[in-house]
Structure formats: C-alpha cells, structure tokens
Amino acid sequence: MKKALAPVGLLAAILGSFLLINGCGKQDNSSQTNGSSTQPSASSQLTIAVIPKGTTHAYWQSVQAGAEKAGQEFGATIIYKGPLLESDVAGQQNLVEDFVGQGVSGIVLAPIDDAALLSPVQASTAKGIPVVVIDSALKGVNGTDYVSFVSTNNRVGGEMAGDEMTKLLGGKGKLVMLRYTEYSASTNDREAGFLDSIQKSPGFTILVANQYGGATEATAQEKAEDLLDQLQQADGIYCPNESTTLGMLHVLEQHNLAGKVKFVGFDATPREVDGMKANEIDSLVAQDPVKMGYLGVKACIDHIQGKPVDAVIDSGVKLITQDNLNDPDIQKFLAGG
C-alpha cells in the first residue's frame, strides 16, 4: 500500500511546488507598469540628462549652474553633456539617443535645430523617458511630444531690442542686423521681434538683415568683417545672441567703430558686460540662463513625480542699459542670482 501511495504523494508535492512558483510569478507581473506611468518613491534617485546646444558659450555654463542647483535641491543626479559647437546637430541627436539607451529618468534639451531634434525626442517620449525643452522651441506638440517648454519670451526680447534702438536713434537711421543661424527658433524669434519693432518707425533704413553669423564667435566675426562697408554706413547694429554680439564687437573694435555706432546685443555674459562698461555696447537684452536651467530640471522632476507642469514656462527677460547697469537688482541678475 505504501508503495502505491508514494507516486501520488510525489505528484502532489510537485504540483504544489508548480502552483507556488506560478503564483509568485503572477504576483510579480501584476506589480509592473510601463515607463511612462511609473512613479518613483520619494527616496529613489532620479538621473536627469541636461543637453545644451553647445558647451563653448558662457551662457550654457550658467544653464548648467541652474540645472545642478535644481538637482541638489530635489535630490536628482544631473548629467550635463552637449556638443562642443552649436552647429553639431548630428552630435546632439546622438546624445539624446545615447541617454535614452542608458535609461535616464528624464531629459532636458535645448535643441539646436527645431525640426531635426523632433524625432529623437519623440522616440524618448515613446520609451517613457520624458523630455523638457528649454531655450529654443521644437517643432512638435507641446504636452504630447515633450512635457513643457521653458524659455525666454524671445519675441518679446527682440521687440525690446527694437524699442531700445528706436529710443537710441530717435526712430531714424541706417541699421544692420546680423542673424545667428537659420534653424534656431529662439534667435529667429528675436530677429523677427526686432524687425517688427523698428518697422513701426518709417525713418529707419535696413542696410543688412539677411546675413547669418553662424554658430561661433569666430564665424560671426568673419561675417561681420564681410559686412564692413555696411557697418561703416550704419547708425545702429543689432545682434541676437552672445556669439554674434561678441564677433561683431571684435570687428567694430578693430576698425575704430566701437562706441561710434549704437549697438544693441543679446545675452549678458561677462565679456558683453565689459563691452557695456567700455561704452562699446549701448544695451543688452538679458535672459536668465540660471533660472532656465533650474526650471527645466524642476519641470522634468515634477512630471516624473506626477505633479502638474505648465506647458509653457517663461524664465524672464530684461533690458540692461547704461542707466541701470549698476542697479543692485541688475547686478544680482548678471551674477546669476
């Protein structure tokens, strides 16, 4: 009898073990969620990749400082990495793809090209890795292809530059505008805003408004040199970012034109502010890159943690002039406060 029961007992034991194993597996599967809906616990460490347009301009160092400040405040690891030059579209695309492959928690991106970066951003979102766009707009659906857009109101900044030029020249004179690059949404808006403003004054004549300085200070200087004949005729000059402003300033200095023509630039890096102190730049439209980097990381973390995030977040813009350069509030702003 015992010999007859032994196989039955063995079979029951095997069956029980099988059911126990399957039960555990089923329990584990029921706790899994896809990447887009997983909510980290309060103690989990997030990793946020911050990808600037480039790493050579002082502006991006301020963005990095703001991003790292947010990382420290909210307990996230910040990986800051970008292409060397702001013209390296392929390099920036590769960085987005690499970080997606690494499985970072989220990405904060300042796209070089408003169209070319859309595909890798959509791929990141599809894999459950949220992207917050900063600085320069991306063609796509805000809130669907990416979480939020954190930026200066660049159109308003360009209009501020145009209004200031109108004030400096009394609404009349010959103007040169040196553009940045064709596919940069942020500077396109600054250029359009400037033109909208100065076209309100029929006394202005535009000598040049269709030339691009390119992604570096050196290329902007080279292009400004090519425009020397027009610069010698100009009453006012406008440049829409750090590299074009500094490249133009070099040429004006080399040809004894600095301080003799009204000059409005964009951004407020230390070298640009030095130009103002030397009376070679009249006014600067200043962004707050520290705040932009901070708000970009904060928006990404808030989204991951299930908190509401505005589709558009304005990081602010200010006009710095010779009259307010030494104001305490402006000095704090220049210091990245």
Legacy VTK file of the C-alpha trace (Angstrom):
# vtk DataFile Version 3.0
C-alpha trace
ASCII
DATASET POLYDATA
POINTS 337 float
0.000 0.000 0.000
2.788 2.378 0.857
4.402 1.623 -2.485
1.153 2.520 -4.283
0.770 5.860 -2.453
4.340 7.068 -2.906
3.958 8.210 -6.541
0.727 10.033 -5.645
2.435 11.883 -2.781
5.338 12.776 -5.007
2.967 14.045 -7.710
1.129 16.227 -5.179
4.373 17.718 -3.940
5.480 18.550 -7.485
2.075 20.035 -8.307
2.126 22.152 -5.145
5.587 23.483 -5.959
4.479 24.289 -9.511
1.453 26.235 -8.287
3.542 28.105 -5.734
6.087 29.156 -8.332
3.408 30.256 -10.796
1.618 32.157 -8.057
4.761 34.155 -7.238
5.366 34.900 -10.912
1.850 36.148 -11.381
2.157 38.411 -8.354
5.385 39.978 -9.688
3.867 40.624 -13.127
0.853 42.380 -11.658
3.114 44.972 -9.970
4.870 46.017 -13.201
3.962 49.258 -15.033
5.211 50.800 -18.243
7.886 53.504 -18.095
5.572 56.425 -18.776
3.430 55.767 -15.723
5.965 54.527 -13.192
6.109 56.822 -10.184
9.401 56.745 -8.254
9.293 56.642 -4.494
10.348 59.720 -2.565
13.680 58.098 -1.754
14.527 56.921 -5.284
17.395 58.679 -7.062
16.463 60.251 -10.384
19.003 60.834 -13.137
18.310 63.821 -15.397
20.377 64.360 -18.555
20.730 68.033 -19.500
21.780 68.582 -23.119
22.649 72.178 -24.135
23.100 73.413 -27.701
26.833 73.654 -27.108
29.431 73.974 -24.392
31.675 76.826 -25.566
29.497 79.840 -24.714
29.410 81.269 -21.188
25.613 81.268 -21.407
25.478 77.468 -21.238
27.707 77.394 -18.176
25.011 79.423 -16.413
22.348 76.969 -17.594
24.455 74.176 -16.118
24.707 76.011 -12.787
20.930 76.330 -12.604
20.372 72.689 -13.547
22.805 71.480 -10.901
21.191 73.736 -8.300
17.829 72.084 -9.003
19.428 68.642 -8.886
20.840 69.308 -5.433
17.571 70.766 -4.191
15.389 67.913 -5.439
17.792 65.028 -4.901
18.473 64.181 -8.547
21.729 63.295 -10.294
22.422 65.726 -13.155
24.427 64.594 -16.174
25.343 67.683 -18.197
26.674 66.943 -21.676
26.386 68.706 -25.004
28.159 69.045 -28.339
31.137 71.370 -28.473
29.660 73.535 -31.236
26.099 74.763 -31.596
26.170 73.666 -35.240
26.628 69.952 -34.432
23.058 68.764 -34.989
24.043 65.118 -35.510
26.107 65.156 -32.335
23.169 66.408 -30.313
20.847 63.819 -31.870
23.313 61.101 -30.872
23.438 62.383 -27.302
19.658 62.168 -26.954
19.684 58.639 -28.351
22.579 57.620 -26.078
20.827 58.872 -22.952
17.630 57.086 -23.957
19.661 53.906 -24.365
21.143 54.406 -20.901
17.652 54.644 -19.446
17.940 58.006 -17.696
14.900 59.202 -15.769
14.377 62.286 -17.932
16.000 64.668 -20.411
16.216 68.460 -20.507
17.116 69.573 -24.026
17.962 72.858 -25.759
17.525 71.803 -29.410
19.986 73.138 -31.975
17.559 72.501 -34.823
13.826 72.910 -34.301
12.965 70.094 -36.741
15.897 67.652 -36.689
15.675 67.004 -32.940
11.959 66.174 -33.010
12.387 62.515 -33.983
14.800 61.551 -31.160
12.628 63.473 -28.685
9.536 61.566 -29.827
11.481 58.304 -29.507
12.473 59.223 -25.952
8.886 60.017 -25.012
7.684 56.748 -26.563
10.102 54.829 -24.310
8.717 56.546 -21.207
11.605 58.989 -20.779
10.079 62.490 -20.555
11.734 65.435 -22.269
11.543 69.092 -21.243
12.610 71.533 -23.966
14.460 74.679 -22.882
15.799 77.833 -24.547
14.718 77.201 -28.131
11.425 75.827 -29.436
10.968 72.431 -31.047
8.516 71.671 -33.835
6.078 69.214 -32.321
3.115 69.047 -29.972
3.814 70.566 -26.586
2.420 68.235 -23.927
2.487 65.232 -26.257
5.899 65.026 -27.918
7.524 66.699 -24.922
6.400 67.767 -21.456
6.985 71.515 -21.382
8.853 74.417 -22.976
10.939 76.553 -20.599
12.293 79.671 -22.246
12.744 83.380 -22.516
9.928 85.030 -24.425
12.267 85.597 -27.349
9.815 87.519 -29.481
9.329 89.999 -26.656
13.102 90.158 -26.162
13.578 91.063 -29.823
10.883 93.731 -29.569
12.624 95.156 -26.502
15.839 95.412 -28.537
13.992 97.174 -31.361
12.277 99.577 -28.964
15.638 100.395 -27.416
17.216 101.004 -30.824
14.335 103.334 -31.677
14.971 105.233 -28.451
18.733 105.438 -29.023
18.404 106.755 -32.585
15.201 108.740 -32.293
13.421 106.456 -34.752
15.629 107.141 -37.762
18.893 105.910 -39.224
20.559 103.066 -41.109
20.565 99.641 -39.447
22.468 96.366 -39.696
21.149 93.162 -38.114
23.469 90.144 -38.085
21.398 86.985 -37.685
22.539 83.808 -35.883
21.643 80.546 -37.713
18.705 79.646 -39.895
17.183 76.789 -37.855
17.462 78.234 -34.348
13.890 79.025 -33.244
14.941 81.237 -30.331
17.067 83.634 -32.362
14.598 83.578 -35.253
12.038 84.973 -32.819
14.478 87.612 -31.542
15.206 88.731 -35.078
11.528 88.840 -36.032
10.658 90.768 -32.881
13.370 93.335 -33.594
12.166 93.856 -37.158
8.552 94.159 -36.017
9.539 96.906 -33.618
11.756 99.017 -35.845
9.334 98.820 -38.779
6.961 100.951 -36.744
9.348 103.846 -37.413
9.422 104.876 -41.104
12.683 106.739 -40.518
14.727 103.527 -40.382
16.538 102.060 -43.394
17.705 98.450 -43.146
21.078 98.003 -44.811
21.510 94.310 -43.920
19.083 91.827 -42.349
19.671 88.580 -44.278
23.176 87.506 -43.239
23.980 84.773 -40.685
26.922 84.891 -38.302
26.935 81.149 -37.665
27.410 79.102 -34.529
30.664 80.531 -33.175
32.207 83.842 -32.284
34.838 83.284 -34.962
32.323 82.723 -37.773
30.328 85.763 -36.622
33.484 87.860 -36.683
34.270 86.655 -40.194
30.774 87.502 -41.427
30.861 90.919 -39.752
34.171 91.605 -41.488
32.486 90.818 -44.811
29.884 93.481 -43.964
32.422 96.207 -43.182
31.191 98.576 -45.905
27.664 98.484 -44.494
28.917 98.753 -40.903
30.778 101.946 -41.785
27.498 103.419 -43.042
25.349 102.173 -40.167
23.897 104.218 -37.326
22.735 101.154 -35.382
23.606 97.442 -35.129
21.673 94.574 -33.562
22.894 91.042 -32.813
20.582 88.343 -31.365
22.883 86.218 -29.173
26.217 86.019 -27.360
28.411 84.796 -30.222
27.118 87.269 -32.824
27.359 90.140 -30.332
30.969 89.351 -29.433
32.014 88.599 -33.017
30.557 91.918 -34.143
32.216 93.759 -31.263
35.654 92.474 -32.335
35.201 93.884 -35.825
33.950 97.238 -34.546
36.964 97.480 -32.251
39.419 96.535 -34.997
38.080 99.226 -37.325
37.691 102.011 -34.771
33.902 101.879 -34.951
33.185 100.700 -31.405
31.333 103.379 -29.459
30.637 105.386 -32.617
27.606 103.346 -33.708
24.659 102.400 -31.496
24.942 98.738 -30.648
22.266 96.538 -29.046
23.159 92.915 -28.290
21.577 89.870 -26.665
22.618 87.944 -23.530
24.678 89.408 -20.713
27.832 87.356 -20.326
30.829 88.915 -18.537
32.596 89.890 -21.790
29.457 91.537 -23.121
29.008 93.460 -19.886
32.649 94.562 -20.144
31.740 95.939 -23.570
28.956 97.955 -21.977
31.281 99.289 -19.287
33.664 100.410 -22.040
30.737 102.201 -23.787
31.174 99.974 -26.841
27.780 98.279 -26.377
24.822 100.509 -25.558
22.283 97.928 -24.366
21.846 94.194 -23.851
18.690 92.116 -23.737
19.408 89.685 -20.921
17.980 86.246 -20.328
18.208 84.360 -17.042
20.008 81.140 -18.010
20.486 80.038 -14.398
16.740 80.220 -13.817
16.091 78.489 -17.133
18.308 75.528 -16.245
16.758 75.311 -12.791
13.159 75.439 -14.041
13.881 72.916 -16.806
15.112 70.297 -14.335
12.341 71.099 -11.861
9.665 70.666 -14.553
11.129 67.301 -15.553
11.228 66.035 -11.967
7.727 67.335 -11.235
6.384 65.469 -14.267
8.098 62.217 -13.266
6.601 62.523 -9.779
3.121 63.070 -11.169
2.860 66.760 -10.351
1.199 69.201 -12.775
3.553 71.068 -15.115
2.682 74.117 -17.227
3.044 73.603 -20.976
4.995 76.879 -21.289
7.197 78.351 -18.551
8.647 81.856 -19.009
12.109 82.220 -17.448
12.152 86.012 -17.885
13.927 88.693 -19.907
15.316 92.136 -19.006
16.766 95.117 -20.828
20.127 96.250 -19.466
21.159 99.801 -20.327
23.915 102.202 -19.398
21.469 103.829 -16.981
20.569 100.701 -14.988
23.772 98.676 -15.303
24.833 99.474 -11.739
21.422 98.949 -10.125
21.584 96.310 -7.359
18.802 94.249 -8.938
20.583 94.218 -12.296
23.908 93.343 -10.708
22.274 90.403 -8.960
20.757 89.342 -12.267
24.139 89.466 -14.014
25.643 87.349 -11.274
23.071 84.667 -11.941
21.083 85.415 -8.822
LINES 1 338
337 0 1 2 3 4 5 6 7 8 9 10 11 12 13 14 15 16 17 18 19 20 21 22 23 24 25 26 27 28 29 30 31 32 33 34 35 36 37 38 39 40 41 42 43 44 45 46 47 48 49 50 51 52 53 54 55 56 57 58 59 60 61 62 63 64 65 66 67 68 69 70 71 72 73 74 75 76 77 78 79 80 81 82 83 84 85 86 87 88 89 90 91 92 93 94 95 96 97 98 99 100 101 102 103 104 105 106 107 108 109 110 111 112 113 114 115 116 117 118 119 120 121 122 123 124 125 126 127 128 129 130 131 132 133 134 135 136 137 138 139 140 141 142 143 144 145 146 147 148 149 150 151 152 153 154 155 156 157 158 159 160 161 162 163 164 165 166 167 168 169 170 171 172 173 174 175 176 177 178 179 180 181 182 183 184 185 186 187 188 189 190 191 192 193 194 195 196 197 198 199 200 201 202 203 204 205 206 207 208 209 210 211 212 213 214 215 216 217 218 219 220 221 222 223 224 225 226 227 228 229 230 231 232 233 234 235 236 237 238 239 240 241 242 243 244 245 246 247 248 249 250 251 252 253 254 255 256 257 258 259 260 261 262 263 264 265 266 267 268 269 270 271 272 273 274 275 276 277 278 279 280 281 282 283 284 285 286 287 288 289 290 291 292 293 294 295 296 297 298 299 300 301 302 303 304 305 306 307 308 309 310 311 312 313 314 315 316 317 318 319 320 321 322 323 324 325 326 327 328 329 330 331 332 333 334 335 336
